[in-house]
Amino acid sequence: MTQDAGLETMQLFRDMARRAFEQEISPHFEAWEEAHLVPRELWRTLGEAGLLCPDVDEAYGGAGTSPHVTLALIEELSAMGFGGIASGYGIHSNIVAPYLSRHGTEAQKQQWLPRMVTGEAVGALAMTEPGAGSDVQAIRTNAVRDGDGWILNGSKIFITNGIHADLVIVAAITDPGKGAKGTSLFLVDAHLPGFEKSKKIEKIGQHSSDTAQLFFQDVRLPADALLGEENRGFVIMMEELPRERLGIAAQAVAAAEGALALTVDYVQERKAFGQTIGAFQNTRFKLADVKTEIALNRALYEQCADEYARGQLTADKAAMLKLASCEMQCSTVDDCLQLFGGYGYTAEYPISRFYTDARIQRIYGGSSEIMRELVARTMLGK
């Protein structure tokens, strides 16, 4: 495929996605935000439209695209101001599906991927615990062998898609005392006995992203629930983190672009002291700075996306990308909100949602502080 043909295909996906999102999400989004939950049917709707897991291989029902298409759909949701839905979509299509595609057995792929593509099964990733956030080596959830299967016990917190999830990839200790080297990953059917979900966790932003605490009490897992090799869960997580952080950067850059577009429109309409706000030098300079910051981060993001597609994106560069893009998102959206004055602080204006949705970006997927430490280690060692 030529570069021009690739760009044309990408634009077709973007156009199709935006039309679908405008039709299926926009009319209902405010109600979903108020309910702090999207309806389960939305996943099937997106699946029927061919918008879930597009880079899953065609053998499992996907479109077999490059990862760029999945990232582009995350961008479209984010730019339209659907931050909570973008996060849930990213977990499902950009994280859980690739975990399965890259590390699952043929039987595991056949069992779950076609259903994820259609939206029949919603995916979630369960690593964070009440006492183990960015420090995944502090995990306490454990799985003990029982015959040819496993017994899972423990809990996870802040799990995106936790309420609607049918499949949860769970990180658990399988060799106590060895920390990261004793961690394994399991494909857990959320409908198994002993698996319980809390009511949704209320957050200050991303309200339409369902977030739950999960509990496992003597959940009996079959032998084939193990994802990858036993005690290599931490290695798999480290291999997959660059893509997770790439998806978060897609949200950051596109959401900042969406916030800027809203602001440019507003300052050309709103008047103060006999002229539009956009006529003031402070406004013009501020918007110029915001556009420049976004452009710089988009350049790094697109470079990293290309490297990931070639299998060349390193963990430290992905950490730099997440750090830079999420810090940029929060600062530029804050600058944009300021230009709305008091209206920017009201729920009536979408810029306020861009602001509250942005704040979590500096925390999940590895906090900004952890990103700085990861980058520093590549220069200074431990």
Contacts in CASP RR format, 6 or more apart in sequence:
PFRMAT RR
TARGET T0000
AUTHOR 0000-0000-0000
METHOD contacts of the structure
MODEL  1
MTQDAGLETMQLFRDMARRAFEQEISPHFEAWEEAHLVPRELWRTLGEAG
LLCPDVDEAYGGAGTSPHVTLALIEELSAMGFGGIASGYGIHSNIVAPYL
SRHGTEAQKQQWLPRMVTGEAVGALAMTEPGAGSDVQAIRTNAVRDGDGW
ILNGSKIFITNGIHADLVIVAAITDPGKGAKGTSLFLVDAHLPGFEKSKK
IEKIGQHSSDTAQLFFQDVRLPADALLGEENRGFVIMMEELPRERLGIAA
QAVAAAEGALALTVDYVQERKAFGQTIGAFQNTRFKLADVKTEIALNRAL
YEQCADEYARGQLTADKAAMLKLASCEMQCSTVDDCLQLFGGYGYTAEYP
ISRFYTDARIQRIYGGSSEIMRELVARTMLGK
1 9 0 8 1.000
9 65 0 8 1.000
10 68 0 8 1.000
10 69 0 8 1.000
10 72 0 8 1.000
13 54 0 8 1.000
13 65 0 8 1.000
13 69 0 8 1.000
13 72 0 8 1.000
13 73 0 8 1.000
14 72 0 8 1.000
14 73 0 8 1.000
14 76 0 8 1.000
16 49 0 8 1.000
16 51 0 8 1.000
17 51 0 8 1.000
17 72 0 8 1.000
17 73 0 8 1.000
17 76 0 8 1.000
18 76 0 8 1.000
18 80 0 8 1.000
20 46 0 8 1.000
20 49 0 8 1.000
20 51 0 8 1.000
21 76 0 8 1.000
21 77 0 8 1.000
21 80 0 8 1.000
21 82 0 8 1.000
22 80 0 8 1.000
24 42 0 8 1.000
24 45 0 8 1.000
24 46 0 8 1.000
24 49 0 8 1.000
25 42 0 8 1.000
25 80 0 8 1.000
25 82 0 8 1.000
25 85 0 8 1.000
26 80 0 8 1.000
29 82 0 8 1.000
29 85 0 8 1.000
29 208 0 8 1.000
32 38 0 8 1.000
32 39 0 8 1.000
32 207 0 8 1.000
32 208 0 8 1.000
33 207 0 8 1.000
33 208 0 8 1.000
33 353 0 8 1.000
34 207 0 8 1.000
35 208 0 8 1.000
36 200 0 8 1.000
36 202 0 8 1.000
36 207 0 8 1.000
36 208 0 8 1.000
36 210 0 8 1.000
37 163 0 8 1.000
37 200 0 8 1.000
37 208 0 8 1.000
37 210 0 8 1.000
38 85 0 8 1.000
38 164 0 8 1.000
38 208 0 8 1.000
38 210 0 8 1.000
40 122 0 8 1.000
40 164 0 8 1.000
42 85 0 8 1.000
43 52 0 8 1.000
43 92 0 8 1.000
43 119 0 8 1.000
43 122 0 8 1.000
43 164 0 8 1.000
44 118 0 8 1.000
44 119 0 8 1.000
44 120 0 8 1.000
46 52 0 8 1.000
46 89 0 8 1.000
46 119 0 8 1.000
47 117 0 8 1.000
47 118 0 8 1.000
47 119 0 8 1.000
48 118 0 8 1.000
50 63 0 8 1.000
50 117 0 8 1.000
51 73 0 8 1.000
52 89 0 8 1.000
52 92 0 8 1.000
52 93 0 8 1.000
52 116 0 8 1.000
52 117 0 8 1.000
52 118 0 8 1.000
52 119 0 8 1.000
53 62 0 8 1.000
53 70 0 8 1.000
53 92 0 8 1.000
53 93 0 8 1.000
53 97 0 8 1.000
53 113 0 8 1.000
53 116 0 8 1.000
53 117 0 8 1.000
54 62 0 8 1.000
54 63 0 8 1.000
54 64 0 8 1.000
54 65 0 8 1.000
54 69 0 8 1.000
54 70 0 8 1.000
54 73 0 8 1.000
54 93 0 8 1.000
55 62 0 8 1.000
55 63 0 8 1.000
55 64 0 8 1.000
55 65 0 8 1.000
55 66 0 8 1.000
55 67 0 8 1.000
55 69 0 8 1.000
55 70 0 8 1.000
55 97 0 8 1.000
55 98 0 8 1.000
56 62 0 8 1.000
56 63 0 8 1.000
56 64 0 8 1.000
56 97 0 8 1.000
56 101 0 8 1.000
56 113 0 8 1.000
56 116 0 8 1.000
56 117 0 8 1.000
57 64 0 8 1.000
57 101 0 8 1.000
57 113 0 8 1.000
58 64 0 8 1.000
60 101 0 8 1.000
60 109 0 8 1.000
60 110 0 8 1.000
60 113 0 8 1.000
60 114 0 8 1.000
60 117 0 8 1.000
61 113 0 8 1.000
61 114 0 8 1.000
61 117 0 8 1.000
62 113 0 8 1.000
62 117 0 8 1.000
63 69 0 8 1.000
66 309 0 8 1.000
67 94 0 8 1.000
67 98 0 8 1.000
67 243 0 8 1.000
67 246 0 8 1.000
67 305 0 8 1.000
67 308 0 8 1.000
67 309 0 8 1.000
68 305 0 8 1.000
68 309 0 8 1.000
70 90 0 8 1.000
70 93 0 8 1.000
70 94 0 8 1.000
71 94 0 8 1.000
71 246 0 8 1.000
71 247 0 8 1.000
71 250 0 8 1.000
71 305 0 8 1.000
72 250 0 8 1.000
73 89 0 8 1.000
73 93 0 8 1.000
74 86 0 8 1.000
74 89 0 8 1.000
74 90 0 8 1.000
74 93 0 8 1.000
74 94 0 8 1.000
74 247 0 8 1.000
74 250 0 8 1.000
74 251 0 8 1.000
74 254 0 8 1.000
75 250 0 8 1.000
75 251 0 8 1.000
75 253 0 8 1.000
75 254 0 8 1.000
76 254 0 8 1.000
77 83 0 8 1.000
77 85 0 8 1.000
77 86 0 8 1.000
77 89 0 8 1.000
78 86 0 8 1.000
78 250 0 8 1.000
78 251 0 8 1.000
78 252 0 8 1.000
78 254 0 8 1.000
78 255 0 8 1.000
78 258 0 8 1.000
79 254 0 8 1.000
79 255 0 8 1.000
79 257 0 8 1.000
79 258 0 8 1.000
79 261 0 8 1.000
80 258 0 8 1.000
81 255 0 8 1.000
81 258 0 8 1.000
81 350 0 8 1.000
81 353 0 8 1.000
81 354 0 8 1.000
81 357 0 8 1.000
82 208 0 8 1.000
83 206 0 8 1.000
83 208 0 8 1.000
83 209 0 8 1.000
83 251 0 8 1.000
83 255 0 8 1.000
83 353 0 8 1.000
83 357 0 8 1.000
84 205 0 8 1.000
84 206 0 8 1.000
84 207 0 8 1.000
84 208 0 8 1.000
84 209 0 8 1.000
84 357 0 8 1.000
85 208 0 8 1.000
85 209 0 8 1.000
86 251 0 8 1.000
86 255 0 8 1.000
87 160 0 8 1.000
87 206 0 8 1.000
87 209 0 8 1.000
87 251 0 8 1.000
87 360 0 8 1.000
88 160 0 8 1.000
88 161 0 8 1.000
88 209 0 8 1.000
90 247 0 8 1.000
91 123 0 8 1.000
91 124 0 8 1.000
91 125 0 8 1.000
91 160 0 8 1.000
91 161 0 8 1.000
92 116 0 8 1.000
92 122 0 8 1.000
92 123 0 8 1.000
92 124 0 8 1.000
92 161 0 8 1.000
93 116 0 8 1.000
94 243 0 8 1.000
94 244 0 8 1.000
94 246 0 8 1.000
94 247 0 8 1.000
95 125 0 8 1.000
95 240 0 8 1.000
95 243 0 8 1.000
95 244 0 8 1.000
96 116 0 8 1.000
96 123 0 8 1.000
96 124 0 8 1.000
96 125 0 8 1.000
96 167 0 8 1.000
96 169 0 8 1.000
97 113 0 8 1.000
97 116 0 8 1.000
98 240 0 8 1.000
98 243 0 8 1.000
99 125 0 8 1.000
99 169 0 8 1.000
99 185 0 8 1.000
99 227 0 8 1.000
99 236 0 8 1.000
99 240 0 8 1.000
100 108 0 8 1.000
100 109 0 8 1.000
100 112 0 8 1.000
100 113 0 8 1.000
100 116 0 8 1.000
100 187 0 8 1.000
100 227 0 8 1.000
101 109 0 8 1.000
101 113 0 8 1.000
102 239 0 8 1.000
102 240 0 8 1.000
103 185 0 8 1.000
103 227 0 8 1.000
103 228 0 8 1.000
103 236 0 8 1.000
104 227 0 8 1.000
104 228 0 8 1.000
105 224 0 8 1.000
105 228 0 8 1.000
107 224 0 8 1.000
108 187 0 8 1.000
108 224 0 8 1.000
108 227 0 8 1.000
112 121 0 8 1.000
112 167 0 8 1.000
112 187 0 8 1.000
115 121 0 8 1.000
115 166 0 8 1.000
116 122 0 8 1.000
116 123 0 8 1.000
116 167 0 8 1.000
120 166 0 8 1.000
121 166 0 8 1.000
121 167 0 8 1.000
122 161 0 8 1.000
122 164 0 8 1.000
122 165 0 8 1.000
122 166 0 8 1.000
122 167 0 8 1.000
123 161 0 8 1.000
123 165 0 8 1.000
123 166 0 8 1.000
123 167 0 8 1.000
123 168 0 8 1.000
123 169 0 8 1.000
124 159 0 8 1.000
124 160 0 8 1.000
124 161 0 8 1.000
124 162 0 8 1.000
124 165 0 8 1.000
124 167 0 8 1.000
124 168 0 8 1.000
124 169 0 8 1.000
124 190 0 8 1.000
125 159 0 8 1.000
125 160 0 8 1.000
125 168 0 8 1.000
125 169 0 8 1.000
126 156 0 8 1.000
126 159 0 8 1.000
126 168 0 8 1.000
126 169 0 8 1.000
126 170 0 8 1.000
126 171 0 8 1.000
126 188 0 8 1.000
126 214 0 8 1.000
127 133 0 8 1.000
127 136 0 8 1.000
127 139 0 8 1.000
127 156 0 8 1.000
127 171 0 8 1.000
127 237 0 8 1.000
128 156 0 8 1.000
128 157 0 8 1.000
128 158 0 8 1.000
128 159 0 8 1.000
129 138 0 8 1.000
129 139 0 8 1.000
129 140 0 8 1.000
129 141 0 8 1.000
129 154 0 8 1.000
129 155 0 8 1.000
129 156 0 8 1.000
129 157 0 8 1.000
130 155 0 8 1.000
130 157 0 8 1.000
131 138 0 8 1.000
131 140 0 8 1.000
132 138 0 8 1.000
132 139 0 8 1.000
132 140 0 8 1.000
134 365 0 8 1.000
134 366 0 8 1.000
134 367 0 8 1.000
134 369 0 8 1.000
134 370 0 8 1.000
136 171 0 8 1.000
136 180 0 8 1.000
136 183 0 8 1.000
136 234 0 8 1.000
136 237 0 8 1.000
137 179 0 8 1.000
137 180 0 8 1.000
137 183 0 8 1.000
137 234 0 8 1.000
139 171 0 8 1.000
139 172 0 8 1.000
139 173 0 8 1.000
139 179 0 8 1.000
139 183 0 8 1.000
140 154 0 8 1.000
140 173 0 8 1.000
141 152 0 8 1.000
141 153 0 8 1.000
141 154 0 8 1.000
141 155 0 8 1.000
141 156 0 8 1.000
141 170 0 8 1.000
141 171 0 8 1.000
141 172 0 8 1.000
141 173 0 8 1.000
141 216 0 8 1.000
142 152 0 8 1.000
142 153 0 8 1.000
142 154 0 8 1.000
142 172 0 8 1.000
142 173 0 8 1.000
142 174 0 8 1.000
142 176 0 8 1.000
143 150 0 8 1.000
143 151 0 8 1.000
143 152 0 8 1.000
143 153 0 8 1.000
143 172 0 8 1.000
143 173 0 8 1.000
143 174 0 8 1.000
143 184 0 8 1.000
143 186 0 8 1.000
143 221 0 8 1.000
144 150 0 8 1.000
144 151 0 8 1.000
144 153 0 8 1.000
144 174 0 8 1.000
146 220 0 8 1.000
148 222 0 8 1.000
148 223 0 8 1.000
149 220 0 8 1.000
149 221 0 8 1.000
149 222 0 8 1.000
149 223 0 8 1.000
149 225 0 8 1.000
150 174 0 8 1.000
150 186 0 8 1.000
150 220 0 8 1.000
150 221 0 8 1.000
150 223 0 8 1.000
150 225 0 8 1.000
150 226 0 8 1.000
151 218 0 8 1.000
151 219 0 8 1.000
151 220 0 8 1.000
151 221 0 8 1.000
152 170 0 8 1.000
152 172 0 8 1.000
152 186 0 8 1.000
152 188 0 8 1.000
152 216 0 8 1.000
152 218 0 8 1.000
152 219 0 8 1.000
152 220 0 8 1.000
152 221 0 8 1.000
153 216 0 8 1.000
153 217 0 8 1.000
153 218 0 8 1.000
153 219 0 8 1.000
154 172 0 8 1.000
154 215 0 8 1.000
154 216 0 8 1.000
154 217 0 8 1.000
155 213 0 8 1.000
155 214 0 8 1.000
155 215 0 8 1.000
155 216 0 8 1.000
156 170 0 8 1.000
156 213 0 8 1.000
156 214 0 8 1.000
157 201 0 8 1.000
157 213 0 8 1.000
157 214 0 8 1.000
158 201 0 8 1.000
158 211 0 8 1.000
158 213 0 8 1.000
158 364 0 8 1.000
159 165 0 8 1.000
159 168 0 8 1.000
159 211 0 8 1.000
159 212 0 8 1.000
159 213 0 8 1.000
159 214 0 8 1.000
160 209 0 8 1.000
160 210 0 8 1.000
160 211 0 8 1.000
160 364 0 8 1.000
161 209 0 8 1.000
161 210 0 8 1.000
162 168 0 8 1.000
162 190 0 8 1.000
162 197 0 8 1.000
162 210 0 8 1.000
162 211 0 8 1.000
162 212 0 8 1.000
162 214 0 8 1.000
163 197 0 8 1.000
163 200 0 8 1.000
163 210 0 8 1.000
163 211 0 8 1.000
163 212 0 8 1.000
164 210 0 8 1.000
165 190 0 8 1.000
165 197 0 8 1.000
166 189 0 8 1.000
166 190 0 8 1.000
166 191 0 8 1.000
167 187 0 8 1.000
167 188 0 8 1.000
167 189 0 8 1.000
167 190 0 8 1.000
168 187 0 8 1.000
168 188 0 8 1.000
168 190 0 8 1.000
168 214 0 8 1.000
169 185 0 8 1.000
169 186 0 8 1.000
169 187 0 8 1.000
169 188 0 8 1.000
169 227 0 8 1.000
170 185 0 8 1.000
170 186 0 8 1.000
170 188 0 8 1.000
170 216 0 8 1.000
171 183 0 8 1.000
171 184 0 8 1.000
171 185 0 8 1.000
171 233 0 8 1.000
171 234 0 8 1.000
171 237 0 8 1.000
172 183 0 8 1.000
172 184 0 8 1.000
172 185 0 8 1.000
172 186 0 8 1.000
173 179 0 8 1.000
173 182 0 8 1.000
173 183 0 8 1.000
173 184 0 8 1.000
174 182 0 8 1.000
174 183 0 8 1.000
174 184 0 8 1.000
174 230 0 8 1.000
174 231 0 8 1.000
175 181 0 8 1.000
175 182 0 8 1.000
175 230 0 8 1.000
175 231 0 8 1.000
176 182 0 8 1.000
178 231 0 8 1.000
179 234 0 8 1.000
180 234 0 8 1.000
181 231 0 8 1.000
181 234 0 8 1.000
182 231 0 8 1.000
182 234 0 8 1.000
183 231 0 8 1.000
183 233 0 8 1.000
183 234 0 8 1.000
183 237 0 8 1.000
184 226 0 8 1.000
184 227 0 8 1.000
184 228 0 8 1.000
184 229 0 8 1.000
184 230 0 8 1.000
184 231 0 8 1.000
184 232 0 8 1.000
184 233 0 8 1.000
185 226 0 8 1.000
185 227 0 8 1.000
185 228 0 8 1.000
185 233 0 8 1.000
185 236 0 8 1.000
185 237 0 8 1.000
186 221 0 8 1.000
186 225 0 8 1.000
186 226 0 8 1.000
186 227 0 8 1.000
187 225 0 8 1.000
187 226 0 8 1.000
187 227 0 8 1.000
188 195 0 8 1.000
188 216 0 8 1.000
188 219 0 8 1.000
188 221 0 8 1.000
188 225 0 8 1.000
189 195 0 8 1.000
190 197 0 8 1.000
192 219 0 8 1.000
192 220 0 8 1.000
192 221 0 8 1.000
193 219 0 8 1.000
193 220 0 8 1.000
194 215 0 8 1.000
194 216 0 8 1.000
194 217 0 8 1.000
194 218 0 8 1.000
194 219 0 8 1.000
195 214 0 8 1.000
195 215 0 8 1.000
195 216 0 8 1.000
195 219 0 8 1.000
196 214 0 8 1.000
196 215 0 8 1.000
196 216 0 8 1.000
196 217 0 8 1.000
197 212 0 8 1.000
197 213 0 8 1.000
197 214 0 8 1.000
197 215 0 8 1.000
198 212 0 8 1.000
198 213 0 8 1.000
198 214 0 8 1.000
198 215 0 8 1.000
199 212 0 8 1.000
200 210 0 8 1.000
200 211 0 8 1.000
200 212 0 8 1.000
201 211 0 8 1.000
201 212 0 8 1.000
201 213 0 8 1.000
203 209 0 8 1.000
203 211 0 8 1.000
203 360 0 8 1.000
204 356 0 8 1.000
204 359 0 8 1.000
205 353 0 8 1.000
205 356 0 8 1.000
205 357 0 8 1.000
205 359 0 8 1.000
205 360 0 8 1.000
206 356 0 8 1.000
206 357 0 8 1.000
206 360 0 8 1.000
227 233 0 8 1.000
227 236 0 8 1.000
228 236 0 8 1.000
238 315 0 8 1.000
241 315 0 8 1.000
241 318 0 8 1.000
241 365 0 8 1.000
242 308 0 8 1.000
242 313 0 8 1.000
242 314 0 8 1.000
242 315 0 8 1.000
242 317 0 8 1.000
242 318 0 8 1.000
243 308 0 8 1.000
243 313 0 8 1.000
244 365 0 8 1.000
245 318 0 8 1.000
245 319 0 8 1.000
245 321 0 8 1.000
245 322 0 8 1.000
245 365 0 8 1.000
245 366 0 8 1.000
246 301 0 8 1.000
246 304 0 8 1.000
246 305 0 8 1.000
246 308 0 8 1.000
246 313 0 8 1.000
246 318 0 8 1.000
246 321 0 8 1.000
248 322 0 8 1.000
248 325 0 8 1.000
248 326 0 8 1.000
248 361 0 8 1.000
248 364 0 8 1.000
248 365 0 8 1.000
249 297 0 8 1.000
249 301 0 8 1.000
249 304 0 8 1.000
249 321 0 8 1.000
249 322 0 8 1.000
249 325 0 8 1.000
249 326 0 8 1.000
250 301 0 8 1.000
250 305 0 8 1.000
251 329 0 8 1.000
251 361 0 8 1.000
252 297 0 8 1.000
252 322 0 8 1.000
252 325 0 8 1.000
252 326 0 8 1.000
252 328 0 8 1.000
252 329 0 8 1.000
252 358 0 8 1.000
252 361 0 8 1.000
253 294 0 8 1.000
253 297 0 8 1.000
253 298 0 8 1.000
253 301 0 8 1.000
253 325 0 8 1.000
253 328 0 8 1.000
253 329 0 8 1.000
255 329 0 8 1.000
255 333 0 8 1.000
255 354 0 8 1.000
255 357 0 8 1.000
255 358 0 8 1.000
256 290 0 8 1.000
256 293 0 8 1.000
256 294 0 8 1.000
256 297 0 8 1.000
256 328 0 8 1.000
256 329 0 8 1.000
256 332 0 8 1.000
256 333 0 8 1.000
257 294 0 8 1.000
257 298 0 8 1.000
258 354 0 8 1.000
259 332 0 8 1.000
259 333 0 8 1.000
259 336 0 8 1.000
259 337 0 8 1.000
259 351 0 8 1.000
259 354 0 8 1.000
259 355 0 8 1.000
260 287 0 8 1.000
260 290 0 8 1.000
260 291 0 8 1.000
260 294 0 8 1.000
260 332 0 8 1.000
260 336 0 8 1.000
262 336 0 8 1.000
262 350 0 8 1.000
262 351 0 8 1.000
262 354 0 8 1.000
263 287 0 8 1.000
263 290 0 8 1.000
263 336 0 8 1.000
263 339 0 8 1.000
263 340 0 8 1.000
263 351 0 8 1.000
264 287 0 8 1.000
266 277 0 8 1.000
266 339 0 8 1.000
266 340 0 8 1.000
266 351 0 8 1.000
267 276 0 8 1.000
267 277 0 8 1.000
267 278 0 8 1.000
267 283 0 8 1.000
267 287 0 8 1.000
267 339 0 8 1.000
268 276 0 8 1.000
268 278 0 8 1.000
269 276 0 8 1.000
270 276 0 8 1.000
270 277 0 8 1.000
270 340 0 8 1.000
271 277 0 8 1.000
272 280 0 8 1.000
277 283 0 8 1.000
277 339 0 8 1.000
278 284 0 8 1.000
278 287 0 8 1.000
283 339 0 8 1.000
286 335 0 8 1.000
286 338 0 8 1.000
286 339 0 8 1.000
287 339 0 8 1.000
289 335 0 8 1.000
290 332 0 8 1.000
290 335 0 8 1.000
290 336 0 8 1.000
293 328 0 8 1.000
293 331 0 8 1.000
293 332 0 8 1.000
294 328 0 8 1.000
294 332 0 8 1.000
296 328 0 8 1.000
297 324 0 8 1.000
297 325 0 8 1.000
297 328 0 8 1.000
300 320 0 8 1.000
300 321 0 8 1.000
300 324 0 8 1.000
300 325 0 8 1.000
301 321 0 8 1.000
301 325 0 8 1.000
304 313 0 8 1.000
304 317 0 8 1.000
304 318 0 8 1.000
304 321 0 8 1.000
307 313 0 8 1.000
307 314 0 8 1.000
307 317 0 8 1.000
315 374 0 8 1.000
316 374 0 8 1.000
316 375 0 8 1.000
316 377 0 8 1.000
316 378 0 8 1.000
319 371 0 8 1.000
319 374 0 8 1.000
319 375 0 8 1.000
320 371 0 8 1.000
320 375 0 8 1.000
322 365 0 8 1.000
322 366 0 8 1.000
322 371 0 8 1.000
323 368 0 8 1.000
323 371 0 8 1.000
323 372 0 8 1.000
323 375 0 8 1.000
326 358 0 8 1.000
326 361 0 8 1.000
326 362 0 8 1.000
326 368 0 8 1.000
327 362 0 8 1.000
327 368 0 8 1.000
329 358 0 8 1.000
329 361 0 8 1.000
330 358 0 8 1.000
330 359 0 8 1.000
330 361 0 8 1.000
330 362 0 8 1.000
333 351 0 8 1.000
333 354 0 8 1.000
333 355 0 8 1.000
333 358 0 8 1.000
334 355 0 8 1.000
336 351 0 8 1.000
336 354 0 8 1.000
337 344 0 8 1.000
337 345 0 8 1.000
337 351 0 8 1.000
337 352 0 8 1.000
337 354 0 8 1.000
337 355 0 8 1.000
340 349 0 8 1.000
340 351 0 8 1.000
343 349 0 8 1.000
344 351 0 8 1.000
344 352 0 8 1.000
344 355 0 8 1.000
345 352 0 8 1.000
346 352 0 8 1.000
347 353 0 8 1.000
362 368 0 8 1.000
END
